[in-house]
Every structure is written in C-alpha cells, then in structure tokens.
Amino acid sequence: MRTLARHRRARAVPIAVATAVAAGAGGLYLGLQTGDAQAATTVTVSTTAQLESAVAGAAAGTTIQVRAGTYYPTATLKSTANGTGSAPITLAAYGGEKVRIDGSKLPDGSWLAGIYGDYWTVQNLTFQNAPAQGFVATSSVGGIFKNLVTANNGDSGFTLRGDGTTNNLVQNLDSYGNYDPAGHGQNADGLAVKFGSGAGNRITGARLYNNSDDGADLWQFSSPVTIEHTWAFGNGKNRWNDTAFEGNGNGFKLGGGGATVAHVVNNNAAWDNTLHGFTENSNTGAVAANRNTAYANAQTGFYFATGTAKLGRNLSVSNGGGKANLGPNTTSYMNSWDAGVTTPAFRSTGATTCYAARRADGSLPVTTFLTTGSTTIGATMD
C-alpha cells in the first residue's frame, strides 16, 4: 500500500502578499486559504503554459480552473502528486465553460494526460487528438472523473490501470472515435480498466461508441469492476480506411488474459458492435450481469461459454450470432432466451436520440430507444 501525502501545517500568508500574487502572473490567479489545515490553492489558467505549470505543481488541496478554449500541450500533462480525502486535487473547467485539451502537437506515442496520484477530481473537460491514450490514471485511489470527453485519440480514450487502482468513480464519460493506427485498431477502446487490481471501481452513465476496438475492456484487471447505466455501440468498425484493420468490436469485454474475477454489469446496453454485445472473454469468474440489453450486434448478444457467470433478466434481440452462448457452468434465469420468458417489444429501434446532448446534470439523454416499459427485464436506458 502506498503512503499518501501527509498534511502539512500551513504558514500564515499576509493579506497584502496574497493580493499581490492574485493580481500578477498574466492571468494566473492564486487564492490561498490559511489556518491550521493544509493550505488550499485555487489556480485559474487561460494559456497552455499556465495549464502545464499548474498540473506539474499541483499538491493536496489545489484546484485548477481552466478557462474556455483549446489548449495544446507540448508534453504529456503529468502529475505524481497525491490529494487526500479531505483535500483532493481538482482539475476542472471554470464554471460552465467549454474546455478542450488537444494532443495534436504532442510527440508520437505520447499520452495526453497521465495521473499517478490519489484523490484527483477531474471534470467537465475534453481530451482529444492525442497520438496515444487520451487520459490515463495509474494506481490511483479515490479519483472522481466526471463529465469528461475522450475523443479521437490514438489509443484508448480513458484508462484506469495498475495495482492499487481503488475506489475510483468514472461518471458520465463520452468516449468515441478512438483508433490506434500503429495497431491497426486492435487496442483503442472507449474505456479500458486493464493490467491491474483494486476494489471499488465504478463506471456509470458512460457512452462508449465508434471506437476501433471495444467499448469497455477489462483485460487482465483482477478485481471486480462495476459497470452500470452505460451504452456501448458502433465499436469495431473500420471507419479509418485501414486496409489491415484488426479492431475487435465487443460492446463490453469483461475479462481476458487469465484473470478470474466477478465483475458486476447491471442495466447497460450494447448495440451495433461488430462482435458480441457482452462477453466474459474467457474470464472464468462469476460475472454478475443483470438487466442488460444486447441488440443488433454482429455476433452473440451474450457470450459466456466458459465461466461461472450469473445472468438474470437480460434482453437479447436481433443479434447475428444468436441471443446467448452459455457454458454448462453459467447460471441463467429470467432472461429473454430462458423458457417461459416473453420478449417484450421495443418502443423504438431508432438510435438518433442516443447521440443527443446530455441532460443538465450530465446524465444520459432521454430516449425511448430499446425501452420496453418492462420493470423486470432489459436495460432501462437511463
């Protein structure tokens, strides 16, 4: 277990000094709260250089507010600083302003943002056009990653990875158009929780679409991850005219690489992906999948052929490889393919509204797509 940064006693800062600092630095504003607790610093940035400096210099209690505009870092935005539960580090758009952090000027192979610390809150930002991954948090504890967009990056859009990746929340993420030309599309997922371990990680309210590989990929992550109220669609299609394209195209890839783990997947939807809607991907753990919907995927709606998954009240319709492929150790109850269960009709099979703007609180847009009115089976699409 890593040791978190200790609290330090803040020294008193004269009002005149604090005022002078706030007035200078060409748009860099520092507000210092003094007292017996750790000092809290608010930094408002409006240039790329200021953003790079603020992220590199962040410490427990720092809030970095980014003004509207597009920022072009020349190196990965990287920090090893730890916040604490009572003094997190916050990186966020200023007010309701629109902020894009663009990686098109980074060297080949660079991530756009890399966080190696605990208790970071990152919200209301877009990370786009990186040569490699858009946003990566490594071995982070207690992170809150909310209302983010990771789009058109050269590898996975959003990634949690590493041992000690614990109690992170990814909420209301839009991750789309990510494609890795070096791998001919075989690596770029919308959301990746990979190569690590740690309990308490939760994904909710995400839209993961039109990525070259999978929507969500939990490859070699050996602790349970919870995914809920998330949509994965249009993944695995060759949208980049790559003649050697190798993207997979599962909606939800729930394992792989030898990990045996009981992920929890509730109230999600997968449609129009080029492989399966939901798959254990050789994960022999007791995956729990409840009230999910798989529709019009090229292969199987639910592929759980080798493990000990428990599937309940899921809905599978119009998938090219059939409703479900289940192994002898899979538990199946009250799903649309089980005997005596009636498959309810969809209110709509037109997905246009799923691309609409999110609601004011950042939650998924209102839609009737793939809704049935049932209170017992299939995703509620909210």
Secondary structure, 3 states (H helix, E strand, C coil): CCCCCCCCCCCCCCHHHHHHHHHCCCCCEEEEECCCCCCEEEEEECCHHHHHHHHHCCCCCEEEEECCEEECCCCCEEECCCCCCCCCEEEEECCCCCEEEECCCCCCCCCCEEECCCCEEEECCEEECCCCCCEEEECCECCEEECCEEECCCCCCEEEEECCCECCEEECCEEECCCCHHHCCCCCCCEEEEEECCCCEEEECCEEECCCCCCEECCCECCCEEEECCEEECCCCCCCCCCCCCCCCCCEECCCCCCCCCCEEECCEEECCCCCCEECCCCCCCCEEECCEEECCCCCCEEECCCCCEEECCEEECCCCCCEEECCCCEEECCCCCCCCCCCCCCECCCHHHHCCCCCCCCCCCCCECCCCCCCCCCCCC
